[in-house]
Amino acid sequence: MPSSDRDHRIYASDIHGKCTNNHGGTSAAAPMAAGAFALILGVNPDLTWRDLQWVVVNSSSSHVFDHRDEWQVNGAGFAYSHSFGFGALNIADALDLARGWINVPEFKIQTQGARASATSILVDPETSDVTTTEQVMLVLSLSPSRGKTRGDISVTLISPQGTRAYLATRRVYDFHVGTITNWPFSATCFWGEDPRGTWTLEISNAIVLDDWDLNIYGF
């Protein structure tokens, strides 16, 4: 039977005691993802919240999306898009992977700081507690350059493997001119990479005021 738009509609309860056949957006994505995670945990209830993330990252499908120019392959070989993350949930592959999954090692955090105006941080291979990245959080304070607003500021973090995280891009309706203090920026595009080496921070239309910290989560 040929496929039709009706085959892909999501039916759900609606307000005023009615039903809808046009459920979509994030309102549909969240419960569908929760249901998928429940299925994954059903085949392997020993998965931790971190293991569940690893299963999803390893089984997601990036090839189903157009706009291939938005994708980059990080240093661990994972395809990543700032619009679509690691891709679409592939439940069948996730279930197969979860059945034989061996839980990841104990969670660790590596924190590195940089002096004011410095644009790079070295994660020393000899002393780093983390050798496999799961998430990175950058915390920094800065202010716009003369004649610029907060919306003109862009922030990009580059890993030792060359993966780029676009943490802040230009925002045309942000006219604030004051200082940004201890703002956290989080990124997962470095997933699976070895964090040891030099991390580089690129900032445009801003002056770095204080020390900035890099928190690397993983094992």
N, CA and C atoms as a LAMMPS dump frame, in Angstrom:
ITEM: TIMESTEP
0
ITEM: NUMBER OF ATOMS
657
ITEM: BOX BOUNDS ff ff ff
-5.0000000000000000e+02 5.0000000000000000e+02
-5.0000000000000000e+02 5.0000000000000000e+02
-5.0000000000000000e+02 5.0000000000000000e+02
ITEM: ATOMS id mol type element x y z
1 1 1 N 0.855 -1.189 0
2 1 2 C 0 0 0
3 1 3 C 0.887 1.234 0
4 2 1 N 0.638 2.197 -0.904
5 2 2 C 1.48 3.394 -0.941
6 2 3 C 1.352 4.217 0.327
7 3 1 N 2.468 4.862 0.697
8 3 2 C 2.473 5.691 1.901
9 3 3 C 1.769 7.007 1.628
10 4 1 N 1.193 7.58 2.645
11 4 2 C 0.527 8.877 2.522
12 4 3 C 0.854 9.711 3.735
13 5 1 N 0.523 10.999 3.664
14 5 2 C 0.748 11.884 4.795
15 5 3 C 0.005 11.384 6.034
16 6 1 N -1.153 10.747 5.821
17 6 2 C -1.956 10.264 6.947
18 6 3 C -1.197 9.203 7.743
19 7 1 N -0.329 8.436 7.067
20 7 2 C 0.419 7.383 7.747
21 7 3 C 1.383 7.947 8.789
22 8 1 N 1.808 9.186 8.617
23 8 2 C 2.817 9.771 9.481
24 8 3 C 2.24 10.73 10.52
25 9 1 N 0.927 10.841 10.573
26 9 2 C 0.319 11.722 11.55
27 9 3 C 0.347 11.083 12.939
28 10 1 N 0.355 11.952 13.951
29 10 2 C 0.342 11.487 15.338
30 10 3 C -1.017 11.828 15.93
31 11 1 N -1.72 10.808 16.399
32 11 2 C -3.042 10.998 16.989
33 11 3 C -2.905 11.06 18.504
34 12 1 N -3.583 12.013 19.137
35 12 2 C -3.48 12.187 20.585
36 12 3 C -4.74 12.843 21.114
37 13 1 N -4.911 12.739 22.425
38 13 2 C -6.022 13.442 23.061
39 13 3 C -5.766 14.94 22.993
40 14 1 N -6.839 15.714 23.025
41 14 2 C -6.739 17.167 22.878
42 14 3 C -7.596 17.829 23.957
43 15 1 N -7.583 19.139 23.981
44 15 2 C -8.373 19.884 24.957
45 15 3 C -9.866 19.786 24.618
46 16 1 N -10.677 20.129 25.58
47 16 2 C -12.139 20.14 25.438
48 16 3 C -12.687 18.747 25.12
49 17 1 N -11.989 17.685 25.604
50 17 2 C -12.49 16.333 25.421
51 17 3 C -12.412 15.815 24.006
52 18 1 N -11.596 16.423 23.169
53 18 2 C -11.502 16.01 21.77
54 18 3 C -10.178 15.29 21.505
55 19 1 N -10.031 14.831 20.268
56 19 2 C -8.787 14.216 19.801
57 19 3 C -8.234 15.032 18.633
58 20 1 N -6.957 14.873 18.38
59 20 2 C -6.332 15.554 17.253
60 20 3 C -5.524 14.559 16.44
61 21 1 N -5.412 14.803 15.149
62 21 2 C -4.564 13.984 14.283
63 21 3 C -3.384 14.804 13.757
64 22 1 N -3.111 15.906 14.468
65 22 2 C -2.061 16.805 14.01
66 22 3 C -1.115 17.157 15.156
67 23 1 N -0.862 16.178 16.028
68 23 2 C 0.038 16.395 17.158
69 23 3 C 1.471 16.406 16.645
70 24 1 N 2.269 17.389 17.083
71 24 2 C 3.636 17.465 16.568
72 24 3 C 4.492 18.416 17.366
73 25 1 N 5.674 18.727 16.835
74 25 2 C 6.6 19.652 17.49
75 25 3 C 7.216 19.039 18.735
76 26 1 N 7.733 19.902 19.594
77 26 2 C 8.354 19.425 20.827
78 26 3 C 7.33 18.79 21.766
79 27 1 N 6.055 19.176 21.62
80 27 2 C 5.013 18.566 22.445
81 27 3 C 4.909 17.075 22.171
82 28 1 N 5.229 16.669 20.944
83 28 2 C 5.203 15.251 20.597
84 28 3 C 6.565 14.61 20.809
85 29 1 N 7.635 15.354 20.571
86 29 2 C 8.982 14.781 20.643
87 29 3 C 9.32 14.291 22.048
88 30 1 N 8.973 15.084 23.065
89 30 2 C 9.335 14.719 24.436
90 30 3 C 8.681 13.42 24.884
91 31 1 N 7.359 13.25 24.748
92 31 2 C 6.76 11.98 25.179
93 31 3 C 7.183 10.805 24.311
94 32 1 N 7.433 11.027 23.031
95 32 2 C 7.879 9.93 22.169
96 32 3 C 9.283 9.479 22.576
97 33 1 N 10.162 10.444 22.903
98 33 2 C 11.51 10.091 23.359
99 33 3 C 11.439 9.364 24.698
100 34 1 N 10.558 9.835 25.592
101 34 2 C 10.406 9.176 26.891
102 34 3 C 9.942 7.73 26.705
103 35 1 N 9.025 7.511 25.776
104 35 2 C 8.571 6.163 25.492
105 35 3 C 9.685 5.289 24.93
106 36 1 N 10.523 5.897 24.071
107 36 2 C 11.659 5.158 23.507
108 36 3 C 12.64 4.763 24.602
109 37 1 N 12.893 5.682 25.529
110 37 2 C 13.823 5.38 26.62
111 37 3 C 13.268 4.287 27.525
112 38 1 N 11.96 4.292 27.708
113 38 2 C 11.338 3.245 28.517
114 38 3 C 11.528 1.876 27.861
115 39 1 N 11.412 1.81 26.536
116 39 2 C 11.636 0.557 25.819
117 39 3 C 13.08 0.091 25.982
118 40 1 N 14.03 1.045 25.872
119 40 2 C 15.446 0.706 25.997
120 40 3 C 15.739 0.17 27.395
121 41 1 N 15.207 0.847 28.404
122 41 2 C 15.413 0.389 29.781
123 41 3 C 14.696 -0.932 30.042
124 42 1 N 13.672 -1.194 29.262
125 42 2 C 12.957 -2.45 29.419
126 42 3 C 13.812 -3.655 29.033
127 43 1 N 14.691 -3.474 28.037
128 43 2 C 15.552 -4.593 27.633
129 43 3 C 16.839 -4.633 28.446
130 44 1 N 17.172 -3.529 29.108
131 44 2 C 18.364 -3.504 29.969
132 44 3 C 18.14 -2.517 31.103
133 45 1 N 17.506 -2.931 32.188
134 45 2 C 17.203 -2.034 33.304
135 45 3 C 18.426 -1.608 34.101
136 46 1 N 19.594 -2.175 33.798
137 46 2 C 20.811 -1.81 34.522
138 46 3 C 21.497 -0.576 33.94
139 47 1 N 20.971 -0.027 32.863
140 47 2 C 21.569 1.168 32.267
141 47 3 C 21.416 2.365 33.203
142 48 1 N 22.49 3.133 33.364
143 48 2 C 22.402 4.395 34.098
144 48 3 C 21.978 5.488 33.124
145 49 1 N 21.736 6.693 33.65
146 49 2 C 21.36 7.804 32.776
147 49 3 C 22.459 8.108 31.775
148 50 1 N 23.715 7.887 32.159
149 50 2 C 24.822 8.124 31.229
150 50 3 C 24.888 7.038 30.167
151 51 1 N 24.659 5.792 30.575
152 51 2 C 24.676 4.704 29.601
153 51 3 C 23.566 4.877 28.574
154 52 1 N 22.408 5.361 29.018
155 52 2 C 21.309 5.606 28.096
156 52 3 C 21.722 6.636 27.048
157 53 1 N 22.435 7.669 27.469
158 53 2 C 22.915 8.66 26.513
159 53 3 C 23.882 8.038 25.51
160 54 1 N 24.785 7.194 26.004
161 54 2 C 25.747 6.537 25.116
162 54 3 C 25.035 5.652 24.095
163 55 1 N 24.017 4.93 24.528
164 55 2 C 23.267 4.081 23.611
165 55 3 C 22.599 4.921 22.533
166 56 1 N 21.994 6.04 22.929
167 56 2 C 21.306 6.907 21.973
168 56 3 C 22.296 7.505 20.978
169 57 1 N 23.427 8.005 21.462
170 57 2 C 24.422 8.609 20.573
171 57 3 C 24.941 7.585 19.571
172 58 1 N 25.217 6.376 20.039
173 58 2 C 25.785 5.347 19.17
174 58 3 C 24.794 4.779 18.167
175 59 1 N 23.498 4.926 18.432
176 59 2 C 22.508 4.315 17.554
177 59 3 C 21.703 5.314 16.728
178 60 1 N 21.87 6.596 16.959
179 60 2 C 21.087 7.598 16.232
180 60 3 C 21.471 7.643 14.758
181 61 1 N 20.525 8.081 13.931
182 61 2 C 20.724 8.108 12.475
183 61 3 C 20.797 9.54 11.976
184 62 1 N 21.949 9.908 11.409
185 62 2 C 22.106 11.253 10.86
186 62 3 C 21.787 11.304 9.373
187 63 1 N 21.804 10.148 8.697
188 63 2 C 21.64 10.142 7.238
189 63 3 C 20.217 10.472 6.795
190 64 1 N 19.268 10.501 7.72
191 64 2 C 17.879 10.768 7.341
192 64 3 C 17.627 12.256 7.11
193 65 1 N 18.595 13.104 7.421
194 65 2 C 18.412 14.539 7.306
195 65 3 C 19.049 15.075 6.017
196 66 1 N 18.419 16.101 5.475
197 66 2 C 19.03 16.854 4.389
198 66 3 C 19.985 17.888 5.019
199 67 1 N 20.377 18.879 4.254
200 67 2 C 21.25 19.945 4.757
201 67 3 C 22.534 19.35 5.336
202 68 1 N 23.206 18.534 4.558
203 68 2 C 24.396 17.866 5.055
204 68 3 C 25.507 18.844 5.406
205 69 1 N 25.432 20.084 4.885
206 69 2 C 26.463 21.065 5.201
207 69 3 C 26.431 21.478 6.669
208 70 1 N 25.342 21.159 7.381
209 70 2 C 25.246 21.497 8.797
210 70 3 C 25.975 20.493 9.688
211 71 1 N 26.412 19.38 9.138
212 71 2 C 26.966 18.294 9.943
213 71 3 C 28.482 18.333 9.972
214 72 1 N 29.04 17.962 11.109
215 72 2 C 30.467 17.754 11.237
216 72 3 C 30.687 16.405 11.906
217 73 1 N 31.828 15.806 11.66
218 73 2 C 32.188 14.55 12.313
219 73 3 C 33.246 14.871 13.351
220 74 1 N 32.962 14.562 14.622
221 74 2 C 33.895 14.943 15.673
222 74 3 C 35.071 13.969 15.743
223 75 1 N 35.961 14.222 16.685
224 75 2 C 37.179 13.437 16.789
225 75 3 C 36.972 11.997 17.187
226 76 1 N 35.769 11.657 17.657
227 76 2 C 35.456 10.277 18.014
228 76 3 C 34.681 9.56 16.913
229 77 1 N 34.432 10.266 15.798
230 77 2 C 33.742 9.652 14.665
231 77 3 C 32.246 9.798 14.661
232 78 1 N 31.688 10.597 15.589
233 78 2 C 30.237 10.793 15.634
234 78 3 C 29.839 11.988 14.769
235 79 1 N 28.828 11.777 13.914
236 79 2 C 28.273 12.876 13.138
237 79 3 C 27.409 13.734 14.053
238 80 1 N 27.556 15.064 13.95
239 80 2 C 26.86 15.961 14.868
240 80 3 C 26.431 17.218 14.124
241 81 1 N 25.22 17.666 14.43
242 81 2 C 24.687 18.907 13.876
243 81 3 C 24.208 19.79 15.014
244 82 1 N 24.455 21.087 14.923
245 82 2 C 23.964 21.999 15.957
246 82 3 C 22.446 22.17 15.872
247 83 1 N 21.853 21.734 14.769
248 83 2 C 20.395 21.779 14.641
249 83 3 C 19.734 20.471 15.054
250 84 1 N 20.397 19.334 14.772
251 84 2 C 19.765 18.031 14.962
252 84 3 C 20.516 17.119 15.922
253 85 1 N 21.508 17.635 16.628
254 85 2 C 22.25 16.807 17.561
255 85 3 C 22.972 15.679 16.843
256 86 1 N 22.832 14.445 17.373
257 86 2 C 23.47 13.28 16.762
258 86 3 C 22.553 12.579 15.761
259 87 1 N 21.367 13.143 15.533
260 87 2 C 20.46 12.576 14.543
261 87 3 C 19.142 12.135 15.145
262 88 1 N 18.399 11.37 14.361
263 88 2 C 17.087 10.883 14.785
264 88 3 C 17.236 9.616 15.619
265 89 1 N 16.374 9.463 16.61
266 89 2 C 16.353 8.238 17.404
267 89 3 C 16.066 7.041 16.497
268 90 1 N 16.928 6.045 16.588
269 90 2 C 16.713 4.797 15.861
270 90 3 C 16.434 3.727 16.912
271 91 1 N 15.157 3.48 17.18
272 91 2 C 14.775 2.654 18.311
273 91 3 C 15.217 1.202 18.125
274 92 1 N 15.087 0.689 16.914
275 92 2 C 15.468 -0.707 16.681
276 92 3 C 16.953 -0.913 16.97
277 93 1 N 17.8 -0.011 16.453
278 93 2 C 19.237 -0.136 16.697
279 93 3 C 19.568 0.082 18.17
280 94 1 N 18.857 1.016 18.804
281 94 2 C 19.114 1.288 20.223
282 94 3 C 18.787 0.07 21.077
283 95 1 N 17.695 -0.609 20.771
284 95 2 C 17.324 -1.801 21.534
285 95 3 C 18.355 -2.911 21.357
286 96 1 N 18.815 -3.097 20.122
287 96 2 C 19.838 -4.111 19.873
288 96 3 C 21.121 -3.797 20.63
289 97 1 N 21.505 -2.525 20.64
290 97 2 C 22.738 -2.126 21.316
291 97 3 C 22.604 -2.258 22.83
292 98 1 N 21.443 -1.888 23.358
293 98 2 C 21.231 -1.899 24.81
294 98 3 C 21.285 -3.304 25.393
295 99 1 N 20.864 -4.295 24.631
296 99 2 C 20.808 -5.67 25.159
297 99 3 C 22.179 -6.166 25.6
298 100 1 N 23.22 -5.791 24.898
299 100 2 C 24.552 -6.266 25.26
300 100 3 C 25.46 -5.178 25.787
301 101 1 N 24.871 -4.052 26.193
302 101 2 C 25.677 -2.897 26.592
303 101 3 C 26.393 -3.139 27.914
304 102 1 N 27.675 -2.776 27.958
305 102 2 C 28.467 -2.809 29.188
306 102 3 C 28.566 -1.385 29.721
307 103 1 N 28.161 -1.178 30.957
308 103 2 C 28.091 0.171 31.505
309 103 3 C 29.437 0.877 31.48
310 104 1 N 29.376 2.194 31.242
311 104 2 C 30.589 3.004 31.151
312 104 3 C 31.208 3.18 32.545
313 105 1 N 32.49 3.55 32.595
314 105 2 C 33.164 3.711 33.893
315 105 3 C 32.589 4.851 34.73
316 106 1 N 33.107 4.988 35.922
317 106 2 C 32.659 5.997 36.884
318 106 3 C 32.778 7.415 36.323
319 107 1 N 31.794 8.219 36.662
320 107 2 C 31.718 9.605 36.204
321 107 3 C 32.825 10.451 36.827
322 108 1 N 33.507 11.268 35.994
323 108 2 C 34.557 12.151 36.484
324 108 3 C 34.404 13.546 35.88
325 109 1 N 34.996 14.53 36.558
326 109 2 C 34.967 15.915 36.087
327 109 3 C 36.385 16.471 36.091
328 110 1 N 36.766 17.071 34.98
329 110 2 C 38.055 17.749 34.874
330 110 3 C 37.799 19.241 34.698
331 111 1 N 38.32 20.057 35.608
332 111 2 C 38.127 21.507 35.546
333 111 3 C 39.455 22.197 35.263
334 112 1 N 39.45 23.053 34.259
335 112 2 C 40.635 23.827 33.894
336 112 3 C 40.242 25.298 33.803
337 113 1 N 41.111 26.17 34.261
338 113 2 C 40.844 27.597 34.195
339 113 3 C 41.878 28.305 33.335
340 114 1 N 41.482 29.469 32.837
341 114 2 C 42.392 30.289 32.033
342 114 3 C 42.443 31.687 32.611
343 115 1 N 43.563 32.338 32.455
344 115 2 C 43.703 33.712 32.929
345 115 3 C 42.934 34.665 32.033
346 116 1 N 42.654 35.851 32.556
347 116 2 C 41.937 36.86 31.783
348 116 3 C 42.648 37.124 30.471
349 117 1 N 41.871 37.245 29.411
350 117 2 C 42.301 37.529 28.043
351 117 3 C 42.971 36.345 27.355
352 118 1 N 43.239 35.253 28.07
353 118 2 C 43.807 34.072 27.426
354 118 3 C 42.747 33.422 26.541
355 119 1 N 43.146 32.901 25.395
356 119 2 C 42.193 32.295 24.462
357 119 3 C 42.414 30.793 24.303
358 120 1 N 43.223 30.202 25.164
359 120 2 C 43.42 28.761 25.079
360 120 3 C 43.641 28.179 26.469
361 121 1 N 43.284 26.913 26.595
362 121 2 C 43.471 26.164 27.837
363 121 3 C 44.103 24.82 27.477
364 122 1 N 45.117 24.438 28.223
365 122 2 C 45.749 23.144 28.02
366 122 3 C 45.237 22.162 29.067
367 123 1 N 44.638 21.079 28.595
368 123 2 C 44.278 19.969 29.474
369 123 3 C 45.465 19.009 29.434
370 124 1 N 46.207 18.989 30.499
371 124 2 C 47.466 18.249 30.554
372 124 3 C 47.22 16.739 30.468
373 125 1 N 47.808 16.075 29.487
374 125 2 C 47.636 14.626 29.369
375 125 3 C 48.16 13.856 30.579
376 126 1 N 49.101 14.457 31.312
377 126 2 C 49.698 13.754 32.45
378 126 3 C 48.834 13.81 33.709
379 127 1 N 47.968 14.819 33.801
380 127 2 C 47.207 15.008 35.033
381 127 3 C 45.691 14.938 34.852
382 128 1 N 45.204 14.86 33.644
383 128 2 C 43.758 14.864 33.407
384 128 3 C 43.102 13.602 33.944
385 129 1 N 41.99 13.778 34.673
386 129 2 C 41.218 12.654 35.186
387 129 3 C 40.276 12.089 34.13
388 130 1 N 39.977 12.887 33.093
389 130 2 C 39.03 12.485 32.055
390 130 3 C 39.782 12.214 30.759
391 131 1 N 39.548 11.066 30.175
392 131 2 C 40.154 10.723 28.887
393 131 3 C 39.115 10.518 27.791
394 132 1 N 37.826 10.462 28.193
395 132 2 C 36.734 10.328 27.232
396 132 3 C 35.648 11.335 27.592
397 133 1 N 35.349 12.224 26.68
398 133 2 C 34.418 13.328 26.935
399 133 3 C 32.97 12.899 26.728
400 134 1 N 32.105 13.384 27.619
401 134 2 C 30.668 13.247 27.426
402 134 3 C 30.026 14.621 27.218
403 135 1 N 30.373 15.56 28.047
404 135 2 C 29.807 16.904 27.932
405 135 3 C 30.852 17.914 28.382
406 136 1 N 30.779 19.11 27.811
407 136 2 C 31.699 20.179 28.181
408 136 3 C 30.882 21.416 28.537
409 137 1 N 31.26 22.063 29.638
410 137 2 C 30.617 23.322 30.022
411 137 3 C 31.668 24.413 30.132
412 138 1 N 31.441 25.486 29.415
413 138 2 C 32.307 26.664 29.45
414 138 3 C 31.618 27.741 30.268
415 139 1 N 32.325 28.312 31.239
416 139 2 C 31.777 29.394 32.061
417 139 3 C 32.681 30.603 31.885
418 140 1 N 32.141 31.72 31.407
419 140 2 C 32.99 32.876 31.169
420 140 3 C 32.242 34.167 31.445
421 141 1 N 33.029 35.221 31.639
422 141 2 C 32.5 36.566 31.834
423 141 3 C 33.134 37.473 30.787
424 142 1 N 32.313 38.316 30.162
425 142 2 C 32.812 39.208 29.122
426 142 3 C 31.839 40.357 28.929
427 143 1 N 32.244 41.325 28.148
428 143 2 C 31.361 42.442 27.816
429 143 3 C 31.554 42.803 26.357
430 144 1 N 30.551 43.434 25.739
431 144 2 C 30.663 43.799 24.328
432 144 3 C 31.779 44.821 24.09
433 145 1 N 32.365 44.766 22.911
434 145 2 C 33.337 45.778 22.518
435 145 3 C 32.629 47.116 22.379
436 146 1 N 33.404 48.19 22.34
437 146 2 C 32.829 49.534 22.219
438 146 3 C 31.939 49.619 20.97
439 147 1 N 30.726 50.109 21.164
440 147 2 C 29.79 50.26 20.06
441 147 3 C 29.028 48.999 19.698
442 148 1 N 29.273 47.901 20.429
443 148 2 C 28.595 46.643 20.151
444 148 3 C 27.649 46.296 21.298
445 149 1 N 26.675 45.426 21.005
446 149 2 C 25.746 44.942 22.028
447 149 3 C 26.036 43.478 22.333
448 150 1 N 25.358 42.97 23.359
449 150 2 C 25.52 41.562 23.703
450 150 3 C 25.133 40.664 22.53
451 151 1 N 24.163 41.11 21.736
452 151 2 C 23.717 40.311 20.6
453 151 3 C 24.743 40.199 19.492
454 152 1 N 25.763 41.06 19.504
455 152 2 C 26.816 40.99 18.49
456 152 3 C 27.898 39.974 18.844
457 153 1 N 27.887 39.495 20.091
458 153 2 C 28.944 38.599 20.559
459 153 3 C 28.733 37.186 20.012
460 154 1 N 29.808 36.592 19.543
461 154 2 C 29.772 35.179 19.165
462 154 3 C 30.874 34.447 19.926
463 155 1 N 30.576 33.21 20.324
464 155 2 C 31.517 32.405 21.1
465 155 3 C 31.618 31.019 20.469
466 156 1 N 32.825 30.613 20.143
467 156 2 C 33.074 29.292 19.576
468 156 3 C 34.172 28.606 20.382
469 157 1 N 33.935 27.353 20.761
470 157 2 C 34.922 26.56 21.486
471 157 3 C 35.405 25.442 20.573
472 158 1 N 36.727 25.289 20.476
473 158 2 C 37.332 24.301 19.585
474 158 3 C 38.117 23.303 20.428
475 159 1 N 37.841 22.03 20.236
476 159 2 C 38.496 20.978 21.013
477 159 3 C 39.877 20.672 20.446
478 160 1 N 40.696 19.922 21.184
479 160 2 C 42 19.515 20.652
480 160 3 C 41.883 18.699 19.366
481 161 1 N 40.711 18.079 19.146
482 161 2 C 40.5 17.29 17.935
483 161 3 C 40.007 18.136 16.763
484 162 1 N 39.778 19.428 17.008
485 162 2 C 39.336 20.319 15.937
486 162 3 C 37.84 20.47 15.796
487 163 1 N 37.057 19.838 16.661
488 163 2 C 35.604 19.976 16.625
489 163 3 C 35.196 21.35 17.151
490 164 1 N 34.272 21.996 16.453
491 164 2 C 33.848 23.348 16.806
492 164 3 C 32.436 23.345 17.383
493 165 1 N 32.287 23.971 18.556
494 165 2 C 30.977 24.159 19.169
495 165 3 C 30.625 25.634 19.099
496 166 1 N 29.539 25.951 18.39
497 166 2 C 29.108 27.345 18.258
498 166 3 C 28.178 27.655 19.433
499 167 1 N 28.754 28.157 20.507
500 167 2 C 28.021 28.315 21.766
501 167 3 C 27.139 29.553 21.783
502 168 1 N 27.527 30.579 21.053
503 168 2 C 26.698 31.783 20.941
504 168 3 C 26.912 32.362 19.551
505 169 1 N 25.82 32.665 18.89
506 169 2 C 25.895 33.295 17.578
507 169 3 C 25.151 34.634 17.63
508 170 1 N 25.256 35.42 16.589
509 170 2 C 24.693 36.766 16.603
510 170 3 C 23.175 36.72 16.771
511 171 1 N 22.672 37.591 17.656
512 171 2 C 21.246 37.678 17.957
513 171 3 C 20.787 39.117 17.709
514 172 1 N 20.024 39.312 16.643
515 172 2 C 19.738 40.661 16.152
516 172 3 C 18.836 41.448 17.086
517 173 1 N 18.093 40.783 17.975
518 173 2 C 17.176 41.504 18.861
519 173 3 C 17.692 41.611 20.29
520 174 1 N 18.955 41.28 20.503
521 174 2 C 19.56 41.382 21.835
522 174 3 C 20.407 42.65 21.871
523 175 1 N 19.874 43.703 22.493
524 175 2 C 20.545 45.004 22.494
525 175 3 C 21.229 45.322 23.821
526 176 1 N 21.305 44.354 24.708
527 176 2 C 21.921 44.585 26.023
528 176 3 C 23.394 44.947 25.853
529 177 1 N 23.855 45.94 26.644
530 177 2 C 25.242 46.388 26.516
531 177 3 C 26.056 46.133 27.785
532 178 1 N 25.465 45.512 28.786
533 178 2 C 26.168 45.282 30.044
534 178 3 C 27.051 44.047 30.008
535 179 1 N 27.709 43.826 31.121
536 179 2 C 28.632 42.705 31.26
537 179 3 C 27.888 41.379 31.42
538 180 1 N 28.414 40.363 30.805
539 180 2 C 27.931 38.997 30.998
540 180 3 C 28.817 38.364 32.057
541 181 1 N 28.239 37.919 33.149
542 181 2 C 29.027 37.414 34.276
543 181 3 C 28.729 35.943 34.536
544 182 1 N 29.778 35.124 34.464
545 182 2 C 29.686 33.699 34.782
546 182 3 C 28.563 33.002 34.02
547 183 1 N 28.518 33.24 32.738
548 183 2 C 27.516 32.57 31.917
549 183 3 C 27.996 31.167 31.556
550 184 1 N 27.153 30.137 31.773
551 184 2 C 27.533 28.776 31.392
552 184 3 C 27.066 28.447 29.969
553 185 1 N 27.933 27.866 29.199
554 185 2 C 27.61 27.385 27.861
555 185 3 C 27.927 25.888 27.818
556 186 1 N 26.959 25.084 27.423
557 186 2 C 27.131 23.634 27.438
558 186 3 C 27.155 23.085 26.015
559 187 1 N 27.973 22.051 25.804
560 187 2 C 28.078 21.431 24.483
561 187 3 C 28.265 19.931 24.612
562 188 1 N 27.621 19.187 23.715
563 188 2 C 27.779 17.733 23.665
564 188 3 C 28.435 17.268 22.368
565 189 1 N 28.776 18.207 21.478
566 189 2 C 29.324 17.798 20.182
567 189 3 C 30.713 17.168 20.298
568 190 1 N 31.347 17.278 21.48
569 190 2 C 32.67 16.672 21.688
570 190 3 C 32.56 15.24 22.223
571 191 1 N 31.364 14.675 22.186
572 191 2 C 31.092 13.369 22.783
573 191 3 C 32.081 12.301 22.279
574 192 1 N 32.696 11.606 23.243
575 192 2 C 33.59 10.506 22.908
576 192 3 C 35.021 10.908 22.615
577 193 1 N 35.293 12.2 22.504
578 193 2 C 36.649 12.654 22.177
579 193 3 C 37.58 12.563 23.387
580 194 1 N 38.859 12.459 23.103
581 194 2 C 39.889 12.597 24.126
582 194 3 C 40.074 14.087 24.373
583 195 1 N 39.804 14.574 25.596
584 195 2 C 39.854 16.018 25.846
585 195 3 C 41.258 16.561 26.1
586 196 1 N 42.228 15.691 26.161
587 196 2 C 43.575 16.123 26.511
588 196 3 C 44.232 16.843 25.347
589 197 1 N 44.794 18.014 25.662
590 197 2 C 45.389 18.853 24.642
591 197 3 C 44.917 20.288 24.802
592 198 1 N 45.062 21.074 23.763
593 198 2 C 44.74 22.502 23.826
594 198 3 C 43.341 22.792 23.298
595 199 1 N 42.533 23.433 24.151
596 199 2 C 41.209 23.922 23.782
597 199 3 C 41.328 25.401 23.451
598 200 1 N 40.658 25.818 22.393
599 200 2 C 40.765 27.203 21.927
600 200 3 C 39.4 27.879 21.97
601 201 1 N 39.398 29.115 22.445
602 201 2 C 38.178 29.906 22.532
603 201 3 C 38.257 31.046 21.524
604 202 1 N 37.247 31.146 20.662
605 202 2 C 37.157 32.238 19.696
606 202 3 C 35.973 33.125 20.073
607 203 1 N 36.233 34.407 20.27
608 203 2 C 35.188 35.355 20.641
609 203 3 C 35.288 36.563 19.717
610 204 1 N 34.162 36.995 19.168
611 204 2 C 34.141 38.198 18.351
612 204 3 C 33.261 39.249 18.994
613 205 1 N 33.636 40.507 18.808
614 205 2 C 32.883 41.663 19.308
615 205 3 C 32.743 41.682 20.825
616 206 1 N 33.758 41.155 21.515
617 206 2 C 33.71 41.156 22.971
618 206 3 C 35.121 41.199 23.537
619 207 1 N 35.184 41.599 24.811
620 207 2 C 36.439 41.597 25.551
621 207 3 C 36.283 40.627 26.716
622 208 1 N 37.18 39.658 26.818
623 208 2 C 37.135 38.748 27.955
624 208 3 C 37.591 39.502 29.189
625 209 1 N 36.755 39.525 30.235
626 209 2 C 37.055 40.324 31.417
627 209 3 C 37.76 39.532 32.503
628 210 1 N 37.264 38.317 32.767
629 210 2 C 37.751 37.55 33.896
630 210 3 C 38.256 36.188 33.425
631 211 1 N 38.709 35.412 34.392
632 211 2 C 39.095 34.046 34.081
633 211 3 C 37.898 33.283 33.526
634 212 1 N 38.168 32.349 32.627
635 212 2 C 37.101 31.47 32.16
636 212 3 C 37.473 30.033 32.464
637 213 1 N 36.443 29.263 32.799
638 213 2 C 36.647 27.886 33.227
639 213 3 C 36.059 26.918 32.211
640 214 1 N 36.729 25.784 32.102
641 214 2 C 36.272 24.716 31.234
642 214 3 C 36.057 23.473 32.098
643 215 1 N 34.832 22.998 32.137
644 215 2 C 34.487 21.803 32.907
645 215 3 C 34.194 20.666 31.935
646 216 1 N 34.98 19.613 32.014
647 216 2 C 34.841 18.477 31.118
648 216 3 C 34.279 17.295 31.903
649 217 1 N 33.158 16.765 31.442
650 217 2 C 32.501 15.655 32.12
651 217 3 C 32.673 14.377 31.292
652 218 1 N 32.995 13.285 31.944
653 218 2 C 33.144 12.032 31.241
654 218 3 C 33.789 10.98 32.113
655 219 1 N 34.735 10.242 31.549
656 219 2 C 35.436 9.226 32.33
657 219 3 C 36.846 9.018 31.788
